[in-house]
Amino acid sequence: MLIATLLGAASLAAGFGGALALWQRSLRRPPPPPHPMEGEPAPYRAPVVPPSARDVETGGYPTPPSFDD
């Protein structure tokens, strides 16, 4: 009888502790990101940057810096 009572108390304590841990985890979870507005470009995509000017003489690559210091 004593063992059954101790096991029951341990089970209740473990269940209460687990429920408390799940509740605390749900409080610490960050909120989901907001939904993008209609017509707005993808907010998480990198912005489009125009390419730099290409040098025709070097085949499209910029000329390296001179090493004459």
N, C-alpha and C positions, 0 to 999 in steps of 0.2 A: 504494500500500500504506500509506503514511504517512497519507494523508487518511482512508482507511477506518478505520485504527486510532484516529485522533483523533475521528472521528465516532462510533465505537463507544464510546469512553471518555466522550464528552460525553453520549451517550444513556444510558449506565449511570449517570452522575452525576445527570442530570436525573430519571431514574426513581427513584433512591435518595432524592434530595431531595424529590420529590413524595410518596413513601411516608412519609418522615419528617414532612413537613408535615401530612399527613392523620392520622398517629398523634398528633401533638401537638395537633391540633384536637380529636380525640376525647377527649383527656385534659382539655381545658379546657371542654368542653360541660357545662352543669349537668344534674343528674339530673332525670328526669321527675317531675312532681308526684305525690304518692301518690293512690291511688284512694279515693273517699269510701266510708265504711262504709255498710252496708245500714241503711236507716231514718234515716240522717243527712240533714238538709236540704242543699240544694245549697250546698257550702262557698264557692263563688266568687260567689254571688249576694248582693246587698246585703241587710242585715237589714231586716225589715219594721218600719217606724216608724209608730205610730198617728198619725193626723192631729191637728193642733192644734185647739183649741176654736174654733168659728166664731161670729162675732158676727152675730146675726140682723138687727140694725138696719142694718148696712152691706152686707147682701147676702152675707154669708159671708166677707168680707175683714176682717182685723183693723183696728182704727182706727189711723190714722197718729199719730205722736207730735205733740204740740203744738209750735208754732213760737214760743211766747211765752217767749223766754229772757231 
